[in-house]
């Protein structure tokens, strides 16, 4: 498929990474209903990966999609995980396992998963770039690319060294556009200079842009009362030039319906909406968060074994976006074995080694009031 043809794909993509769950397992009945409705509305792009849902995503995709719909009626994107490669033979081994799990026969889109400096070295070591082209010749891959989590200069180097790639998948959303770590805007501009079609991941930043502080939501609703909060983030991405697909890891029918509504008639932002979004971004970026750099000096000597930087990260999410499910879910994961914020003994050891001179004891107390209920 030519690069210009990739830009003709229906723009909403179904990410199989946050599927509906029931009794601790993927809810296949609901997943099938969502797949059917997605396709009934003209959308065709499905994205999975070897590691999603603990390795069960690809199997769920086979059951909900491949076994129930004609192969030519949809496209599948899958990925090769660098961290699972221990030798060159693992490349074919994992690829063949993915073909078996999905039952796809071939992959319409195939990605080297999550490239950053460390993972790039592994892909280079096992010559995965040449391997991808060989799989294209065999017809097992139709379009070959990679997903990226690093700085614009590295992206520029990769696209310069590998002009043969068909597309690139980037983390882009309106709040990370000028973020010095995510570099959404910078990476987008690099991809545009190289003329590479862009697949977008994390358009709502893991759900954080789907629900904001009440005051910000009220501001947005006053301008566009009929639009959901998430739709602002999805439209921002879908309206960017050079974007082929915007992925959404949809977990329920409500999210699917909202995304279908947004992409069925992808409307440009009005002047009032543009000004409102600028105000929202400025407000979010000026939130009084804790200046933790994640150095983890505080962790080693903590007698209570508290993952202090992670707890601060969850707390900062609440301070920025408001108190909703996602930071609580994250907090529950990092404290599953105990070591909660209220486990703090107030010994002060962490504060003596913190380069940012954060009053960690006080921060943990405040975080505990939110998370340890």
URJO-V564233 format. One record per residue. N is the residue number from 1. RES is the residue in three letters. SS is DSSP state (H for helix, E for strand, L for the rest). BURIAL is I if it has 24 or more other ideal C-beta (glycine too) atoms within 12 Angstrom, else O. D_FIRST is the distance of its C-alpha to the first C-alpha in Angstrom with 2 decimals. Layout:
n=(N & N)
res=(RES & RES)
ss=(SS & SS)
burial=(BURIAL & BURIAL)
d_first=(D_FIRST & D_FIRST)
This chain:
n=(1 & 2 & 3 & 4 & 5 & 6 & 7 & 8 & 9 & 10 & 11 & 12 & 13 & 14 & 15 & 16 & 17 & 18 & 19 & 20 & 21 & 22 & 23 & 24 & 25 & 26 & 27 & 28 & 29 & 30 & 31 & 32 & 33 & 34 & 35 & 36 & 37 & 38 & 39 & 40 & 41 & 42 & 43 & 44 & 45 & 46 & 47 & 48 & 49 & 50 & 51 & 52 & 53 & 54 & 55 & 56 & 57 & 58 & 59 & 60 & 61 & 62 & 63 & 64 & 65 & 66 & 67 & 68 & 69 & 70 & 71 & 72 & 73 & 74 & 75 & 76 & 77 & 78 & 79 & 80 & 81 & 82 & 83 & 84 & 85 & 86 & 87 & 88 & 89 & 90 & 91 & 92 & 93 & 94 & 95 & 96 & 97 & 98 & 99 & 100 & 101 & 102 & 103 & 104 & 105 & 106 & 107 & 108 & 109 & 110 & 111 & 112 & 113 & 114 & 115 & 116 & 117 & 118 & 119 & 120 & 121 & 122 & 123 & 124 & 125 & 126 & 127 & 128 & 129 & 130 & 131 & 132 & 133 & 134 & 135 & 136 & 137 & 138 & 139 & 140 & 141 & 142 & 143 & 144 & 145 & 146 & 147 & 148 & 149 & 150 & 151 & 152 & 153 & 154 & 155 & 156 & 157 & 158 & 159 & 160 & 161 & 162 & 163 & 164 & 165 & 166 & 167 & 168 & 169 & 170 & 171 & 172 & 173 & 174 & 175 & 176 & 177 & 178 & 179 & 180 & 181 & 182 & 183 & 184 & 185 & 186 & 187 & 188 & 189 & 190 & 191 & 192 & 193 & 194 & 195 & 196 & 197 & 198 & 199 & 200 & 201 & 202 & 203 & 204 & 205 & 206 & 207 & 208 & 209 & 210 & 211 & 212 & 213 & 214 & 215 & 216 & 217 & 218 & 219 & 220 & 221 & 222 & 223 & 224 & 225 & 226 & 227 & 228 & 229 & 230 & 231 & 232 & 233 & 234 & 235 & 236 & 237 & 238 & 239 & 240 & 241 & 242 & 243 & 244 & 245 & 246 & 247 & 248 & 249 & 250 & 251 & 252 & 253 & 254 & 255 & 256 & 257 & 258 & 259 & 260 & 261 & 262 & 263 & 264 & 265 & 266 & 267 & 268 & 269 & 270 & 271 & 272 & 273 & 274 & 275 & 276 & 277 & 278 & 279 & 280 & 281 & 282 & 283 & 284 & 285 & 286 & 287 & 288 & 289 & 290 & 291 & 292 & 293 & 294 & 295 & 296 & 297 & 298 & 299 & 300 & 301 & 302 & 303 & 304 & 305 & 306 & 307 & 308 & 309 & 310 & 311 & 312 & 313 & 314 & 315 & 316 & 317 & 318 & 319 & 320 & 321 & 322 & 323 & 324 & 325 & 326 & 327 & 328 & 329 & 330 & 331 & 332 & 333 & 334 & 335 & 336 & 337 & 338 & 339 & 340 & 341 & 342 & 343 & 344 & 345 & 346 & 347 & 348 & 349 & 350 & 351 & 352 & 353 & 354 & 355 & 356 & 357 & 358 & 359 & 360 & 361 & 362 & 363 & 364 & 365 & 366 & 367 & 368 & 369 & 370 & 371 & 372 & 373)
res=(UNK & UNK & UNK & UNK & UNK & UNK & UNK & UNK & UNK & UNK & UNK & UNK & UNK & UNK & UNK & UNK & UNK & UNK & UNK & UNK & UNK & UNK & UNK & UNK & UNK & UNK & UNK & UNK & UNK & UNK & UNK & UNK & UNK & UNK & UNK & UNK & UNK & UNK & UNK & UNK & UNK & UNK & UNK & UNK & UNK & UNK & UNK & UNK & UNK & UNK & UNK & UNK & UNK & UNK & UNK & UNK & UNK & UNK & UNK & UNK & UNK & UNK & UNK & UNK & UNK & UNK & UNK & UNK & UNK & UNK & UNK & UNK & UNK & UNK & UNK & UNK & UNK & UNK & UNK & UNK & UNK & UNK & UNK & UNK & UNK & UNK & UNK & UNK & UNK & UNK & UNK & UNK & UNK & UNK & UNK & UNK & UNK & UNK & UNK & UNK & UNK & UNK & UNK & UNK & UNK & UNK & UNK & UNK & UNK & UNK & UNK & UNK & UNK & UNK & UNK & UNK & UNK & UNK & UNK & UNK & UNK & UNK & UNK & UNK & UNK & UNK & UNK & UNK & UNK & UNK & UNK & UNK & UNK & UNK & UNK & UNK & UNK & UNK & UNK & UNK & UNK & UNK & UNK & UNK & UNK & UNK & UNK & UNK & UNK & UNK & UNK & UNK & UNK & UNK & UNK & UNK & UNK & UNK & UNK & UNK & UNK & UNK & UNK & UNK & UNK & UNK & UNK & UNK & UNK & UNK & UNK & UNK & UNK & UNK & UNK & UNK & UNK & UNK & UNK & UNK & UNK & UNK & UNK & UNK & UNK & UNK & UNK & UNK & UNK & UNK & UNK & UNK & UNK & UNK & UNK & UNK & UNK & UNK & UNK & UNK & UNK & UNK & UNK & UNK & UNK & UNK & UNK & UNK & UNK & UNK & UNK & UNK & UNK & UNK & UNK & UNK & UNK & UNK & UNK & UNK & UNK & UNK & UNK & UNK & UNK & UNK & UNK & UNK & UNK & UNK & UNK & UNK & UNK & UNK & UNK & UNK & UNK & UNK & UNK & UNK & UNK & UNK & UNK & UNK & UNK & UNK & UNK & UNK & UNK & UNK & UNK & UNK & UNK & UNK & UNK & UNK & UNK & UNK & UNK & UNK & UNK & UNK & UNK & UNK & UNK & UNK & UNK & UNK & UNK & UNK & UNK & UNK & UNK & UNK & UNK & UNK & UNK & UNK & UNK & UNK & UNK & UNK & UNK & UNK & UNK & UNK & UNK & UNK & UNK & UNK & UNK & UNK & UNK & UNK & UNK & UNK & UNK & UNK & UNK & UNK & UNK & UNK & UNK & UNK & UNK & UNK & UNK & UNK & UNK & UNK & UNK & UNK & UNK & UNK & UNK & UNK & UNK & UNK & UNK & UNK & UNK & UNK & UNK & UNK & UNK & UNK & UNK & UNK & UNK & UNK & UNK & UNK & UNK & UNK & UNK & UNK & UNK & UNK & UNK & UNK & UNK & UNK & UNK & UNK & UNK & UNK & UNK & UNK & UNK & UNK & UNK & UNK & UNK & UNK & UNK & UNK & UNK & UNK & UNK & UNK & UNK & UNK & UNK & UNK & UNK & UNK & UNK & UNK & UNK & UNK & UNK & UNK & UNK)
ss=(L & L & H & H & H & H & L & L & L & L & L & E & E & E & E & L & L & L & L & L & E & E & L & L & E & E & L & H & H & H & H & H & H & H & H & H & H & H & H & H & L & L & L & L & E & E & E & L & L & L & L & H & H & H & H & L & H & H & H & H & H & H & H & H & H & H & L & L & L & L & H & H & H & L & E & E & E & E & E & E & E & H & H & H & L & L & L & L & H & H & H & H & H & H & H & H & H & H & H & H & H & H & L & L & L & L & E & E & E & E & E & E & E & E & E & L & H & H & H & H & H & H & H & H & H & L & L & H & H & H & H & H & H & H & H & H & H & L & L & L & E & E & E & E & E & E & E & E & L & L & L & H & H & H & H & H & H & H & H & H & H & L & L & L & L & L & E & E & E & E & E & L & L & L & L & L & L & L & L & L & L & L & L & H & H & H & H & H & H & H & H & H & H & H & L & L & E & E & E & E & E & L & L & L & H & H & H & L & L & L & L & L & L & H & H & H & H & H & H & H & H & H & H & L & L & L & L & L & H & H & H & H & H & H & H & H & H & H & L & L & L & L & E & E & E & E & E & E & L & L & L & L & H & H & H & H & H & H & H & H & H & H & H & H & L & L & L & L & L & L & H & H & H & H & H & H & H & H & H & H & H & H & H & H & H & L & L & L & L & L & L & L & L & L & L & L & H & H & H & H & L & L & L & L & L & L & L & H & H & H & H & H & H & H & H & H & H & H & H & H & H & L & L & L & H & H & H & H & H & H & H & H & H & H & L & L & L & L & L & L & H & H & H & L & L & L & L & L & H & H & H & H & H & L & L & L & L & L & L & H & H & H & H & H & H & H & H & H & H & H & H & L & L)
burial=(O & O & I & O & O & I & O & O & I & I & I & I & I & I & I & I & I & I & I & I & O & O & O & O & O & I & I & I & O & I & I & I & O & I & I & O & I & I & I & O & O & O & I & I & I & I & I & I & I & I & I & I & I & O & O & I & I & I & I & I & I & I & I & I & I & I & O & O & I & O & O & O & O & I & I & I & I & I & I & I & I & I & O & I & I & O & O & O & O & I & I & O & O & I & I & O & O & I & I & O & I & I & I & I & O & I & I & I & I & I & I & I & I & I & I & I & O & O & I & I & O & I & I & I & O & I & O & I & I & O & I & I & O & O & I & I & O & O & O & I & I & I & I & I & I & I & I & I & I & I & I & I & O & I & I & I & O & I & I & O & O & I & O & O & I & I & I & I & I & I & I & I & I & I & I & I & I & O & O & O & O & I & I & I & I & I & I & I & I & I & I & I & O & I & O & I & I & I & I & I & I & I & I & I & I & I & I & I & I & I & I & I & I & O & O & I & I & O & I & I & O & O & I & I & O & O & I & I & I & I & I & I & I & I & I & I & I & I & I & I & O & I & I & I & I & I & I & I & I & I & I & I & O & O & I & I & I & I & I & I & O & I & I & O & O & O & O & O & I & O & O & O & I & O & O & I & I & O & O & I & I & O & I & I & O & O & I & O & O & I & O & I & O & O & O & O & O & I & I & O & O & I & O & I & O & I & I & I & I & I & I & I & I & I & I & I & I & I & I & I & I & I & I & I & O & I & I & I & O & I & I & O & O & I & I & O & O & O & I & I & I & I & I & I & O & O & O & O & O & I & I & O & O & I & O & O & O & I & O & I & I & O & I & I & O & I & I & I & O & I & I & I & O)
d_first=(0.00 & 3.80 & 6.55 & 8.30 & 6.26 & 6.96 & 10.43 & 10.79 & 11.07 & 14.82 & 16.16 & 18.57 & 17.71 & 20.32 & 21.44 & 23.38 & 25.76 & 28.62 & 29.01 & 32.25 & 35.10 & 38.26 & 41.11 & 39.14 & 36.28 & 32.95 & 33.93 & 31.82 & 33.34 & 32.34 & 28.89 & 28.27 & 29.60 & 27.37 & 24.21 & 25.33 & 26.14 & 22.90 & 20.97 & 23.70 & 23.02 & 19.38 & 17.81 & 15.39 & 14.50 & 16.94 & 17.68 & 20.18 & 21.61 & 24.03 & 26.89 & 26.63 & 29.75 & 31.34 & 28.74 & 29.00 & 25.93 & 23.65 & 26.38 & 26.77 & 23.10 & 23.60 & 26.75 & 25.73 & 22.21 & 21.16 & 24.59 & 24.97 & 21.81 & 19.61 & 16.71 & 14.20 & 15.73 & 14.53 & 12.21 & 14.01 & 14.09 & 16.80 & 18.47 & 20.60 & 24.00 & 25.70 & 29.10 & 28.98 & 28.42 & 31.83 & 30.88 & 27.93 & 28.23 & 27.52 & 23.82 & 23.33 & 26.06 & 24.54 & 21.00 & 22.64 & 24.81 & 21.93 & 20.43 & 23.97 & 24.67 & 21.68 & 21.70 & 17.94 & 17.47 & 14.24 & 12.62 & 9.38 & 10.24 & 13.04 & 15.35 & 18.41 & 20.78 & 23.02 & 23.20 & 26.55 & 28.84 & 30.15 & 26.94 & 25.27 & 28.15 & 27.46 & 23.76 & 24.90 & 27.81 & 25.82 & 23.11 & 20.37 & 17.97 & 18.34 & 18.40 & 14.95 & 13.60 & 15.84 & 14.56 & 10.97 & 12.87 & 14.74 & 11.95 & 13.53 & 10.84 & 7.12 & 6.94 & 10.33 & 12.64 & 16.21 & 18.68 & 21.50 & 25.22 & 27.04 & 27.99 & 26.05 & 27.38 & 25.96 & 22.51 & 22.85 & 23.92 & 21.06 & 18.38 & 20.56 & 20.97 & 17.34 & 15.17 & 12.52 & 11.69 & 8.49 & 10.80 & 14.48 & 16.68 & 20.02 & 23.32 & 24.03 & 26.87 & 29.57 & 32.37 & 30.69 & 29.45 & 32.31 & 33.09 & 33.97 & 32.63 & 29.39 & 28.65 & 26.12 & 26.56 & 26.63 & 23.45 & 21.67 & 22.97 & 21.85 & 18.21 & 18.49 & 20.13 & 17.33 & 14.75 & 12.84 & 11.64 & 14.41 & 15.06 & 18.82 & 21.31 & 25.05 & 25.07 & 28.58 & 29.62 & 30.26 & 32.04 & 34.35 & 33.07 & 33.38 & 37.12 & 39.20 & 42.91 & 44.76 & 45.76 & 42.21 & 41.00 & 43.93 & 42.95 & 39.39 & 40.69 & 43.21 & 40.48 & 38.06 & 40.01 & 37.44 & 34.65 & 34.42 & 34.63 & 31.28 & 29.60 & 30.57 & 28.55 & 25.48 & 25.68 & 26.15 & 22.79 & 20.89 & 22.25 & 21.17 & 18.93 & 15.52 & 15.57 & 12.69 & 14.87 & 18.59 & 19.75 & 23.17 & 25.14 & 27.07 & 30.37 & 31.91 & 31.55 & 33.00 & 30.22 & 27.60 & 29.48 & 29.79 & 26.10 & 25.26 & 27.93 & 26.58 & 22.94 & 23.86 & 25.51 & 24.34 & 27.32 & 27.96 & 30.94 & 34.26 & 36.53 & 38.73 & 35.86 & 34.75 & 38.35 & 38.77 & 35.74 & 37.07 & 40.41 & 38.95 & 37.06 & 40.24 & 42.30 & 40.10 & 40.00 & 43.77 & 44.57 & 47.44 & 45.69 & 47.20 & 46.32 & 45.40 & 43.17 & 42.66 & 44.60 & 46.29 & 49.64 & 51.23 & 49.91 & 51.55 & 55.12 & 54.76 & 57.33 & 55.57 & 52.17 & 50.45 & 46.85 & 47.92 & 44.76 & 42.69 & 45.35 & 45.45 & 41.67 & 42.09 & 45.06 & 43.23 & 40.50 & 43.30 & 44.89 & 41.71 & 40.06 & 43.02 & 44.21 & 41.61 & 40.34 & 37.76 & 40.26 & 42.67 & 40.11 & 39.38 & 43.13 & 43.78 & 41.36 & 42.95 & 46.46 & 46.09 & 48.70 & 51.02 & 51.34 & 50.96 & 51.90 & 55.35 & 55.93 & 56.74 & 60.23 & 60.56 & 61.65 & 60.00 & 58.62 & 55.10 & 56.43 & 58.25 & 55.06 & 52.63 & 51.62 & 50.90 & 54.34 & 52.96 & 55.63 & 53.77 & 56.55 & 56.53 & 52.73 & 52.76 & 55.52 & 53.55 & 50.40 & 52.58 & 53.79 & 50.23 & 48.84 & 51.91 & 53.08)
